[in-house]
Amino acid sequence: VSRETSRHGMFDLVSTVAVGEPVTMAGDVEIVLKSGGRFASTVKREDSPPSRLGSSLQLEERVEGKFGCYTVYRRGV
């Protein structure tokens, strides 16, 4: 999706589950998110998520869930 320029800055939310490390996906996610858009992803419980991803994603929340740990980043904050 990030390669399709018509999709750039189009999404309020991008969510991933068990597809890779959020750090490696940050660049592609940033491209398609609107300013203020969110990126939600799963991480290992034992990992401490970085406070920033890519050039514009800031950690907003870490949530412990029944099946894992979830992080939510916001673009441009």
Biopython code that builds the backbone (N, CA, C, O; Angstrom):
import numpy as np
from Bio.PDB.StructureBuilder import StructureBuilder

atoms = [
    (1, "VAL", "N", (0.823, -1.191, 0.000)),
    (1, "VAL", "CA", (0.000, 0.000, 0.000)),
    (1, "VAL", "C", (0.868, 1.256, 0.000)),
    (1, "VAL", "O", (0.530, 2.239, -0.660)),
    (2, "SER", "N", (1.983, 1.236, 0.732)),
    (2, "SER", "CA", (2.812, 2.449, 0.826)),
    (2, "SER", "C", (3.449, 2.824, -0.512)),
    (2, "SER", "O", (3.868, 3.967, -0.696)),
    (3, "ARG", "N", (3.525, 1.889, -1.433)),
    (3, "ARG", "CA", (4.103, 2.171, -2.757)),
    (3, "ARG", "C", (3.114, 2.873, -3.682)),
    (3, "ARG", "O", (3.514, 3.456, -4.690)),
    (4, "GLU", "N", (1.844, 2.821, -3.349)),
    (4, "GLU", "CA", (0.806, 3.472, -4.154)),
    (4, "GLU", "C", (0.636, 4.912, -3.668)),
    (4, "GLU", "O", (0.044, 5.152, -2.616)),
    (5, "THR", "N", (1.149, 5.853, -4.428)),
    (5, "THR", "CA", (1.126, 7.252, -3.982)),
    (5, "THR", "C", (-0.290, 7.768, -3.733)),
    (5, "THR", "O", (-0.475, 8.704, -2.955)),
    (6, "SER", "N", (-1.275, 7.183, -4.372)),
    (6, "SER", "CA", (-2.657, 7.614, -4.151)),
    (6, "SER", "C", (-3.136, 7.280, -2.736)),
    (6, "SER", "O", (-4.152, 7.811, -2.286)),
    (7, "ARG", "N", (-2.419, 6.414, -2.044)),
    (7, "ARG", "CA", (-2.791, 6.004, -0.673)),
    (7, "ARG", "C", (-2.031, 6.791, 0.400)),
    (7, "ARG", "O", (-2.332, 6.652, 1.585)),
    (8, "HIS", "N", (-1.068, 7.601, 0.015)),
    (8, "HIS", "CA", (-0.263, 8.341, 0.984)),
    (8, "HIS", "C", (-1.126, 9.331, 1.764)),
    (8, "HIS", "O", (-1.922, 10.069, 1.184)),
    (9, "GLY", "N", (-0.957, 9.336, 3.091)),
    (9, "GLY", "CA", (-1.695, 10.252, 3.952)),
    (9, "GLY", "C", (-3.186, 10.012, 3.983)),
    (9, "GLY", "O", (-3.959, 10.940, 4.218)),
    (10, "MET", "N", (-3.601, 8.779, 3.749)),
    (10, "MET", "CA", (-5.017, 8.470, 3.575)),
    (10, "MET", "C", (-5.686, 7.824, 4.795)),
    (10, "MET", "O", (-6.910, 7.877, 4.916)),
    (11, "PHE", "N", (-4.923, 7.228, 5.681)),
    (11, "PHE", "CA", (-5.514, 6.397, 6.731)),
    (11, "PHE", "C", (-5.409, 7.021, 8.125)),
    (11, "PHE", "O", (-4.400, 7.636, 8.473)),
    (12, "ASP", "N", (-6.462, 6.850, 8.903)),
    (12, "ASP", "CA", (-6.479, 7.283, 10.300)),
    (12, "ASP", "C", (-5.831, 6.235, 11.199)),
    (12, "ASP", "O", (-5.294, 6.562, 12.257)),
    (13, "LEU", "N", (-5.883, 4.971, 10.772)),
    (13, "LEU", "CA", (-5.367, 3.873, 11.590)),
    (13, "LEU", "C", (-4.768, 2.795, 10.704)),
    (13, "LEU", "O", (-5.349, 2.401, 9.692)),
    (14, "VAL", "N", (-3.599, 2.328, 11.106)),
    (14, "VAL", "CA", (-2.990, 1.139, 10.513)),
    (14, "VAL", "C", (-2.773, 0.179, 11.667)),
    (14, "VAL", "O", (-2.182, 0.548, 12.682)),
    (15, "SER", "N", (-3.242, -1.043, 11.520)),
    (15, "SER", "CA", (-3.125, -2.039, 12.574)),
    (15, "SER", "C", (-2.445, -3.286, 12.026)),
    (15, "SER", "O", (-2.776, -3.763, 10.941)),
    (16, "THR", "N", (-1.494, -3.806, 12.788)),
    (16, "THR", "CA", (-0.827, -5.049, 12.410)),
    (16, "THR", "C", (-0.824, -5.994, 13.601)),
    (16, "THR", "O", (-0.764, -5.562, 14.752)),
    (17, "VAL", "N", (-0.888, -7.271, 13.314)),
    (17, "VAL", "CA", (-0.842, -8.295, 14.349)),
    (17, "VAL", "C", (0.062, -9.414, 13.862)),
    (17, "VAL", "O", (-0.236, -10.073, 12.866)),
    (18, "ALA", "N", (1.154, -9.624, 14.557)),
    (18, "ALA", "CA", (2.063, -10.740, 14.293)),
    (18, "ALA", "C", (2.568, -10.795, 12.852)),
    (18, "ALA", "O", (2.633, -11.875, 12.264)),
    (19, "VAL", "N", (2.926, -9.647, 12.278)),
    (19, "VAL", "CA", (3.476, -9.647, 10.927)),
    (19, "VAL", "C", (4.922, -9.154, 10.880)),
    (19, "VAL", "O", (5.546, -9.173, 9.819)),
    (20, "GLY", "N", (5.443, -8.726, 11.988)),
    (20, "GLY", "CA", (6.818, -8.241, 12.035)),
    (20, "GLY", "C", (6.994, -7.218, 13.135)),
    (20, "GLY", "O", (6.043, -6.845, 13.824)),
    (21, "GLU", "N", (8.221, -6.774, 13.286)),
    (21, "GLU", "CA", (8.536, -5.790, 14.312)),
    (21, "GLU", "C", (8.032, -4.407, 13.885)),
    (21, "GLU", "O", (8.256, -3.995, 12.747)),
    (22, "PRO", "N", (7.360, -3.693, 14.781)),
    (22, "PRO", "CA", (6.885, -2.349, 14.452)),
    (22, "PRO", "C", (8.008, -1.427, 13.968)),
    (22, "PRO", "O", (7.779, -0.573, 13.112)),
    (23, "VAL", "N", (9.203, -1.592, 14.503)),
    (23, "VAL", "CA", (10.341, -0.752, 14.106)),
    (23, "VAL", "C", (10.619, -0.892, 12.618)),
    (23, "VAL", "O", (10.919, 0.101, 11.955)),
    (24, "THR", "N", (10.527, -2.102, 12.079)),
    (24, "THR", "CA", (10.826, -2.318, 10.658)),
    (24, "THR", "C", (9.698, -1.856, 9.740)),
    (24, "THR", "O", (9.927, -1.625, 8.553)),
    (25, "MET", "N", (8.491, -1.721, 10.269)),
    (25, "MET", "CA", (7.342, -1.312, 9.461)),
    (25, "MET", "C", (7.069, 0.184, 9.532)),
    (25, "MET", "O", (6.258, 0.701, 8.763)),
    (26, "ALA", "N", (7.731, 0.880, 10.438)),
    (26, "ALA", "CA", (7.414, 2.289, 10.712)),
    (26, "ALA", "C", (7.465, 3.171, 9.469)),
    (26, "ALA", "O", (6.555, 3.974, 9.259)),
    (27, "GLY", "N", (8.485, 3.048, 8.652)),
    (27, "GLY", "CA", (8.615, 3.900, 7.473)),
    (27, "GLY", "C", (7.444, 3.768, 6.522)),
    (27, "GLY", "O", (6.923, 4.772, 6.037)),
    (28, "ASP", "N", (7.025, 2.542, 6.249)),
    (28, "ASP", "CA", (5.893, 2.314, 5.348)),
    (28, "ASP", "C", (4.585, 2.788, 5.976)),
    (28, "ASP", "O", (3.714, 3.317, 5.284)),
    (29, "VAL", "N", (4.450, 2.597, 7.284)),
    (29, "VAL", "CA", (3.231, 3.015, 7.973)),
    (29, "VAL", "C", (3.104, 4.538, 7.982)),
    (29, "VAL", "O", (2.024, 5.073, 7.729)),
    (30, "GLU", "N", (4.193, 5.231, 8.269)),
    (30, "GLU", "CA", (4.165, 6.704, 8.304)),
    (30, "GLU", "C", (3.640, 7.298, 7.007)),
    (30, "GLU", "O", (2.876, 8.263, 7.025)),
    (31, "ILE", "N", (4.042, 6.730, 5.896)),
    (31, "ILE", "CA", (3.670, 7.249, 4.578)),
    (31, "ILE", "C", (2.158, 7.255, 4.364)),
    (31, "ILE", "O", (1.626, 8.191, 3.768)),
    (32, "VAL", "N", (1.468, 6.236, 4.835)),
    (32, "VAL", "CA", (0.034, 6.121, 4.552)),
    (32, "VAL", "C", (-0.855, 6.750, 5.621)),
    (32, "VAL", "O", (-2.051, 6.936, 5.395)),
    (33, "LEU", "N", (-0.285, 7.084, 6.794)),
    (33, "LEU", "CA", (-1.080, 7.681, 7.866)),
    (33, "LEU", "C", (-1.313, 9.170, 7.643)),
    (33, "LEU", "O", (-0.441, 9.888, 7.153)),
    (34, "LYS", "N", (-2.512, 9.615, 8.016)),
    (34, "LYS", "CA", (-2.795, 11.045, 8.071)),
    (34, "LYS", "C", (-2.025, 11.630, 9.254)),
    (34, "LYS", "O", (-1.595, 10.891, 10.139)),
    (35, "SER", "N", (-1.851, 12.941, 9.275)),
    (35, "SER", "CA", (-1.287, 13.596, 10.443)),
    (35, "SER", "C", (-2.216, 13.322, 11.626)),
    (35, "SER", "O", (-3.427, 13.518, 11.524)),
    (36, "GLY", "N", (-1.661, 12.875, 12.730)),
    (36, "GLY", "CA", (-2.469, 12.510, 13.891)),
    (36, "GLY", "C", (-3.001, 11.093, 13.836)),
    (36, "GLY", "O", (-3.647, 10.639, 14.780)),
    (37, "GLY", "N", (-2.735, 10.373, 12.726)),
    (37, "GLY", "CA", (-3.180, 8.985, 12.593)),
    (37, "GLY", "C", (-2.429, 8.065, 13.542)),
    (37, "GLY", "O", (-1.362, 8.412, 14.048)),
    (38, "ARG", "N", (-2.990, 6.906, 13.773)),
    (38, "ARG", "CA", (-2.407, 5.961, 14.733)),
    (38, "ARG", "C", (-1.952, 4.662, 14.071)),
    (38, "ARG", "O", (-2.506, 4.210, 13.069)),
    (39, "PHE", "N", (-0.924, 4.090, 14.676)),
    (39, "PHE", "CA", (-0.381, 2.793, 14.266)),
    (39, "PHE", "C", (-0.449, 1.881, 15.480)),
    (39, "PHE", "O", (0.215, 2.134, 16.486)),
    (40, "ALA", "N", (-1.242, 0.828, 15.394)),
    (40, "ALA", "CA", (-1.400, -0.127, 16.488)),
    (40, "ALA", "C", (-0.761, -1.445, 16.085)),
    (40, "ALA", "O", (-0.953, -1.927, 14.969)),
    (41, "SER", "N", (0.006, -2.026, 17.013)),
    (41, "SER", "CA", (0.711, -3.258, 16.702)),
    (41, "SER", "C", (0.912, -4.085, 17.965)),
    (41, "SER", "O", (0.808, -3.577, 19.081)),
    (42, "THR", "N", (1.196, -5.343, 17.772)),
    (42, "THR", "CA", (1.508, -6.215, 18.901)),
    (42, "THR", "C", (3.022, -6.258, 19.105)),
    (42, "THR", "O", (3.796, -6.118, 18.158)),
    (43, "VAL", "N", (3.423, -6.453, 20.348)),
    (43, "VAL", "CA", (4.832, -6.626, 20.697)),
    (43, "VAL", "C", (4.921, -7.713, 21.762)),
    (43, "VAL", "O", (3.930, -8.043, 22.413)),
    (44, "LYS", "N", (6.109, -8.259, 21.928)),
    (44, "LYS", "CA", (6.320, -9.266, 22.970)),
    (44, "LYS", "C", (6.153, -8.606, 24.331)),
    (44, "LYS", "O", (6.563, -7.463, 24.531)),
    (45, "ARG", "N", (5.551, -9.330, 25.258)),
    (45, "ARG", "CA", (5.335, -8.798, 26.607)),
    (45, "ARG", "C", (6.624, -8.332, 27.263)),
    (45, "ARG", "O", (6.647, -7.316, 27.959)),
    (46, "GLU", "N", (7.695, -9.081, 27.037)),
    (46, "GLU", "CA", (8.961, -8.773, 27.706)),
    (46, "GLU", "C", (9.718, -7.605, 27.065)),
    (46, "GLU", "O", (10.687, -7.106, 27.636)),
    (47, "ASP", "N", (9.283, -7.175, 25.896)),
    (47, "ASP", "CA", (9.948, -6.058, 25.217)),
    (47, "ASP", "C", (9.428, -4.717, 25.713)),
    (47, "ASP", "O", (8.246, -4.560, 26.020)),
    (48, "SER", "N", (10.320, -3.778, 25.782)),
    (48, "SER", "CA", (9.952, -2.412, 26.108)),
    (48, "SER", "C", (9.886, -1.644, 24.789)),
    (48, "SER", "O", (10.912, -1.481, 24.129)),
    (49, "PRO", "N", (8.705, -1.170, 24.391)),
    (49, "PRO", "CA", (8.597, -0.509, 23.087)),
    (49, "PRO", "C", (9.337, 0.826, 23.083)),
    (49, "PRO", "O", (9.358, 1.528, 24.094)),
    (50, "PRO", "N", (9.946, 1.178, 21.947)),
    (50, "PRO", "CA", (10.611, 2.479, 21.862)),
    (50, "PRO", "C", (9.599, 3.613, 21.962)),
    (50, "PRO", "O", (8.446, 3.456, 21.561)),
    (51, "SER", "N", (10.024, 4.743, 22.492)),
    (51, "SER", "CA", (9.115, 5.885, 22.626)),
    (51, "SER", "C", (8.804, 6.518, 21.268)),
    (51, "SER", "O", (7.779, 7.182, 21.113)),
    (52, "ARG", "N", (9.691, 6.314, 20.279)),
    (52, "ARG", "CA", (9.480, 6.832, 18.928)),
    (52, "ARG", "C", (9.780, 5.750, 17.900)),
    (52, "ARG", "O", (10.649, 4.902, 18.100)),
    (53, "LEU", "N", (9.045, 5.797, 16.803)),
    (53, "LEU", "CA", (9.298, 4.932, 15.654)),
    (53, "LEU", "C", (9.421, 5.822, 14.426)),
    (53, "LEU", "O", (8.711, 6.820, 14.296)),
    (54, "GLY", "N", (10.320, 5.455, 13.537)),
    (54, "GLY", "CA", (10.482, 6.243, 12.324)),
    (54, "GLY", "C", (10.805, 7.680, 12.652)),
    (54, "GLY", "O", (11.474, 7.968, 13.645)),
    (55, "SER", "N", (10.323, 8.586, 11.809)),
    (55, "SER", "CA", (10.618, 9.995, 12.037)),
    (55, "SER", "C", (9.477, 10.762, 12.695)),
    (55, "SER", "O", (9.666, 11.896, 13.135)),
    (56, "SER", "N", (8.282, 10.146, 12.766)),
    (56, "SER", "CA", (7.147, 10.931, 13.269)),
    (56, "SER", "C", (6.157, 10.178, 14.144)),
    (56, "SER", "O", (5.111, 10.726, 14.489)),
    (57, "LEU", "N", (6.454, 8.948, 14.509)),
    (57, "LEU", "CA", (5.513, 8.180, 15.332)),
    (57, "LEU", "C", (5.945, 8.200, 16.797)),
    (57, "LEU", "O", (7.052, 7.783, 17.137)),
    (58, "GLN", "N", (5.058, 8.686, 17.650)),
    (58, "GLN", "CA", (5.330, 8.806, 19.083)),
    (58, "GLN", "C", (4.457, 7.803, 19.839)),
    (58, "GLN", "O", (3.259, 7.695, 19.575)),
    (59, "LEU", "N", (5.061, 7.068, 20.781)),
    (59, "LEU", "CA", (4.297, 6.107, 21.583)),
    (59, "LEU", "C", (3.220, 6.836, 22.364)),
    (59, "LEU", "O", (3.499, 7.787, 23.095)),
    (60, "GLU", "N", (1.997, 6.385, 22.204)),
    (60, "GLU", "CA", (0.859, 6.980, 22.896)),
    (60, "GLU", "C", (0.412, 6.095, 24.059)),
    (60, "GLU", "O", (0.037, 6.588, 25.123)),
    (61, "GLU", "N", (0.459, 4.775, 23.836)),
    (61, "GLU", "CA", (-0.068, 3.874, 24.858)),
    (61, "GLU", "C", (0.463, 2.457, 24.662)),
    (61, "GLU", "O", (0.668, 2.003, 23.536)),
    (62, "ARG", "N", (0.679, 1.776, 25.770)),
    (62, "ARG", "CA", (1.011, 0.350, 25.774)),
    (62, "ARG", "C", (-0.082, -0.319, 26.595)),
    (62, "ARG", "O", (-0.368, 0.106, 27.715)),
    (63, "VAL", "N", (-0.689, -1.354, 26.049)),
    (63, "VAL", "CA", (-1.819, -2.004, 26.701)),
    (63, "VAL", "C", (-1.531, -3.492, 26.843)),
    (63, "VAL", "O", (-1.229, -4.172, 25.862)),
    (64, "GLU", "N", (-1.628, -3.983, 28.059)),
    (64, "GLU", "CA", (-1.498, -5.421, 28.306)),
    (64, "GLU", "C", (-2.850, -6.066, 28.035)),
    (64, "GLU", "O", (-3.849, -5.698, 28.652)),
    (65, "GLY", "N", (-2.888, -7.016, 27.124)),
    (65, "GLY", "CA", (-4.128, -7.686, 26.774)),
    (65, "GLY", "C", (-4.095, -9.158, 27.142)),
    (65, "GLY", "O", (-3.073, -9.668, 27.601)),
    (66, "LYS", "N", (-5.179, -9.819, 26.946)),
    (66, "LYS", "CA", (-5.296, -11.242, 27.267)),
    (66, "LYS", "C", (-4.325, -12.087, 26.447)),
    (66, "LYS", "O", (-3.781, -13.068, 26.953)),
    (67, "PHE", "N", (-4.101, -11.712, 25.178)),
    (67, "PHE", "CA", (-3.279, -12.517, 24.291)),
    (67, "PHE", "C", (-1.946, -11.892, 23.945)),
    (67, "PHE", "O", (-1.229, -12.416, 23.091)),
    (68, "GLY", "N", (-1.599, -10.804, 24.572)),
    (68, "GLY", "CA", (-0.314, -10.174, 24.285)),
    (68, "GLY", "C", (-0.290, -8.725, 24.705)),
    (68, "GLY", "O", (-1.165, -8.251, 25.430)),
    (69, "CYS", "N", (0.711, -8.044, 24.246)),
    (69, "CYS", "CA", (0.892, -6.640, 24.553)),
    (69, "CYS", "C", (0.696, -5.838, 23.271)),
    (69, "CYS", "O", (1.173, -6.229, 22.205)),
    (70, "TYR", "N", (0.009, -4.741, 23.380)),
    (70, "TYR", "CA", (-0.312, -3.915, 22.229)),
    (70, "TYR", "C", (0.272, -2.515, 22.427)),
    (70, "TYR", "O", (0.268, -1.981, 23.536)),
    (71, "THR", "N", (0.764, -1.939, 21.353)),
    (71, "THR", "CA", (1.252, -0.572, 21.415)),
    (71, "THR", "C", (0.483, 0.271, 20.415)),
    (71, "THR", "O", (0.057, -0.206, 19.363)),
    (72, "VAL", "N", (0.318, 1.531, 20.770)),
    (72, "VAL", "CA", (-0.352, 2.475, 19.886)),
    (72, "VAL", "C", (0.572, 3.688, 19.747)),
    (72, "VAL", "O", (0.959, 4.313, 20.734)),
    (73, "TYR", "N", (0.909, 3.996, 18.512)),
    (73, "TYR", "CA", (1.731, 5.155, 18.187)),
    (73, "TYR", "C", (0.877, 6.160, 17.428)),
    (73, "TYR", "O", (-0.042, 5.781, 16.702)),
    (74, "ARG", "N", (1.182, 7.438, 17.597)),
    (74, "ARG", "CA", (0.465, 8.492, 16.871)),
    (74, "ARG", "C", (1.444, 9.272, 16.025)),
    (74, "ARG", "O", (2.555, 9.577, 16.460)),
    (75, "ARG", "N", (1.028, 9.591, 14.820)),
    (75, "ARG", "CA", (1.884, 10.326, 13.891)),
    (75, "ARG", "C", (1.770, 11.835, 14.105)),
    (75, "ARG", "O", (0.677, 12.394, 14.201)),
    (76, "GLY", "N", (2.930, 12.465, 14.175)),
    (76, "GLY", "CA", (2.964, 13.925, 14.197)),
    (76, "GLY", "C", (2.609, 14.579, 15.507)),
    (76, "GLY", "O", (2.124, 15.711, 15.519)),
    (77, "VAL", "N", (2.839, 13.894, 16.615)),
    (77, "VAL", "CA", (2.579, 14.505, 17.926)),
    (77, "VAL", "C", (3.872, 14.717, 18.676)),
    (77, "VAL", "O", (3.859, 15.220, 19.799)),
]
sb = StructureBuilder()
sb.init_structure("model")
sb.init_model(0)
sb.init_chain("A")
sb.init_seg("    ")
for serial, (resi, resn, name, xyz) in enumerate(atoms, 1):
    if name == "N":
        sb.init_residue(resn, " ", resi, " ")
    sb.init_atom(name, np.array(xyz, "f"), 0.0, 1.0, " ", f" {name:<3s}", serial, name[0])
structure = sb.get_structure()
